[in-house]
Amino acid sequence: MFESAEIGHSIDKDTFRKMMPALREALLDVQYDLKEKADFPVLILIHGFDGAGRGETMNLINEWLDPRLIHTVAFDKPNDEARARPWMWRYWNELPATGRIGMFFGSYYSDTLFERVFNRSDRDAFDRQIFDILRFERMLTLDGAVVLKFWFHLSRDKQKQRLKTLEQDPATSWRVTKTDWEHYERYDKIRKYGEHMLRLTNTAHAPWIVIDGEDANYRSLTVANTILEAIRNRLGQPMLSTDRVEAPPLLAPIDNKLVLDTLELEQKLDKASYQKKLDQLQGRLNKLTRDPRFGNHSLVLAFEGNDAAGKGGSIRRITQALDARRYRVVPVAAPTQEEKAKPWLWRFWRHLPGKGGITIFDRSWYGRVLVERVEGFAAEADWMRAYYEINDFEHQLTENGAIVLKFWLAISKDEQLARFKGREETGFKRFKITDEDWRNRDKWDLYRQAVSDMVDRTSTSKVPWTLVEANNKYFARIKILSTICDALEARLSE
Amino acid sequence: MFESAEIGHSIDKDTFRKMMPALREALLDVQYDLKEKADFPVLILIHGFDGAGRGETMNLINEWLDPRLIHTVAFDKPNDEARARPWMWRYWNELPATGRIGMFFGSYYSDTLFERVFNRSDRDAFDRQIFDILRFERMLTLDGAVVLKFWFHLSRDKQKQRLKTLEQDPATSWRVTKTDWEHYERYDKIRKYGEHMLRLTNTAHAPWIVIDGEDANYRSLTVANTILEAIRNRLGQPMLSTDRVEAPPLLAPIDNKLVLDTLELEQKLDKASYQKKLDQLQGRLNKLTRDPRFGNHSLVLAFEGNDAAGKGGSIRRITQALDARRYRVVPVAAPTQEEKAKPWLWRFWRHLPGKGGITIFDRSWYGRVLVERVEGFAAEADWMRAYYEINDFEHQLTENGAIVLKFWLAISKDEQLARFKGREETGFKRFKITDEDWRNRDKWDLYRQAVSDMVDRTSTSKVPWTLVEANNKYFARIKILSTICDALEARLSE
């Protein structure tokens, strides 16, 4: 979930100065529209790592918007009044009225997260609180509220650096408290439990917006733009029924830098090293899948990637290492008539391996948020909620002991062109290239955005996406095989 | 939740024979419409107590409808295949296709309930499974499915009687298995945990339909009519958006017998006994609220009832016994401008008592499903989901230690008329009678239905409704006071 917030987003001063005035004006306009015309409130939640700019953002919103119409509340530990009542009581009390913006600095999410981080709640109590939150936010959004949940992110190193910088400057040293350092010590736990909490509450109607907190310009413009577009979107689409929830729009990052752009696609491996490593890894993989401990697990692999990125070849290098009775490769194409008559995930559920089994999906359930999104085969509301449904699906798999790995094979546009031409010229490969492949190529940028949103919303520490630099097939295959072996080894020795 | 299913519903043979043919024909028609025109499936779940007619109902549906278009599955314990996969796998596999009816005899609800009943899951694991179910059904209904969940009910005595009757008749003795008696031994646990499960999964889009299982004619007609109206309703209202869920309609019982009809309103108490009991109970109540253990609890009372049923007088008899610093009476009228601008429950959250405190609501959050429903102040979708929101609200209260009691004061239509006239004639009471009261009286039957639905959907063992026979004020007040004292005593000594 945090991948895109760690690739180093930034907006330079000039761009910032150029974009800012129009954005501020638009924000004020929309705020007055909200006041005059709207029958719904806006709730903004500010969360994330210390030092990632949460306080600055809160001040900024109050500065750029009309603060008289913003109800800002900072929640700390509950007082006696609050402790004597159900834990959600103090959040209920501070809800914004229709036509207004409420901004919570810290919220029910902080209570939930820090009780877990400081071991005051166990796994079950944690999930129970998350369930309370889900019902609460469902009520809010069904009631019409626009709920925007920001998570300001910093990597561990960046957080340390940032806290030190703030501390060293006498003008800002007051910003860094003992609590900040206590939280820093627990960075890994906050990240781990935070991710779990974000995943389970990342609903289509009240999604999390994860923001790289390092660069102030990027951060400020992103927050302002997100608020602007979410309110605009809702003002333009009055609710048809009170039982209908509009999801805020998915926006491209304001600096147009996506997670795929950070890959170094040209990484190479020569044939001799490849052959040697391939033998080693296939041997290792074979042994791991015959390990008695694997009998309590199963392995589910999903392959996605650009056309001609080498999915098939990679899959063959895996199956070569496996006992044929244990695995199954499921090629995923357009759904059949029977499959279309069932909920969309049905065709993947039916192919799940049992304990000790392996299923390799050549293209997968991610088609819902890739091709079906880009081609418009699924309505926006449907693919928007698919992220949650996918996370839920994969969660049920891992709860049952499955090891789930997902690979995106990325090649450059030039490399793809070369491969397409090669396929057309080689007789026995001609079947592999169709008009559709050429049409998909025209939608390169739409796919680029869809892949980025997919990684942001479905990559978790338990079920991570592995982005594979695949311009060189040898390099790609070895990266895939070693990722699988490492993951198996780690899970089997848990 | 089970109140209405224990008042003894029945349909006589002649009525049954008269209604049946038209109903069967209509059902077949609607089934073909479903097949020809619908882009959604229907999922029917059959649950409830052994001996309450679940098997007979399943056969009946297959007999009255075209069984070729019904996919009937009886789920027993999971086999090896299923055990090797996530627990929802086998239910995914059997989902009906669009245009078809799927009928599950036993389902994910049985797994969940019986693991709890037989102590194989604890409270947290139970809730976690319920949460899995909620996400699953939400996916199904967002996908368009009509989900009908039947709970066939029998009281403990009726179940015993029914199992014995079946056993004694050689023609039906095979129906009663050892498992049935094992379940009977655990009737109370099944009922308790079943109620918890039903309450948490009783959503507006996939509500439970609780049916009195005693009389076969009543049972059969009710099931058939519910299926008919739910499919008809959906066929008539195509989904406007895939993110919109249509709730099936709330139907009046087919014998038009409601829970309010079973009250003996004329129960009396003479003045001398009243005075004596009143003194005793007020003393007892005072002592209970000063008990140190009450400091970990709070008391929340909600009063609803027919106009002129004596709510105010009853509340005064309670407050007379209380320390003025500890309690607060909140009269609930139409929401203020400020309250209207918040989610509808906000105005009740703000008045919640802290530990050791008492809040008495003179009219309450139930206005949402009474006056707002009857007068159309709330849209149907809104008051339909209010049942779930109310249960959630009260659940959060009891989790926090609150003792929550709800009273419906019922008087007969004649008694009301007499009281209205009395008020008009007595100078100092004239303010108590308005045109609105007379208008409400015209809607007597609508309120009667709304009260019944309210009790069915929100009365639980932890937060029960007490229906108070209030034609005689003395009787009513004593019943209320002793209910409060008994509940306090029970909770304080837990």
Interface residues (C-beta under 8 A of the other chain):
Chain A: P41 D80 E81 A84 R85 P86 W87 M88 W89 W92 N93 L95 A97 T98 G99 R100 D124 A125 D127 R128 F131 D132 R135 M139 L140 L142 D143 A145 A204 L240 S241 T242 D243 R244 V245 A247 S298 E338 A341 K342 P343 W344 L345 W346 W349 R350 L352 G354 K355 G356 G357 A379 A381 D382 R385 E389 D392 Q396 L397 E399 N400
Chain B: P41 D80 E81 A84 R85 P86 W87 M88 W89 W92 N93 L95 A97 T98 G99 R100 D124 A125 D127 R128 F131 D132 R135 M139 L140 L142 D143 A145 A204 L240 S241 T242 D243 R244 V245 A247 S298 E338 A341 K342 P343 W344 L345 W346 W349 R350 L352 P353 G354 K355 G356 G357 A379 A381 D382 R385 E389 D392 Q396 L397 E399 N400 A402
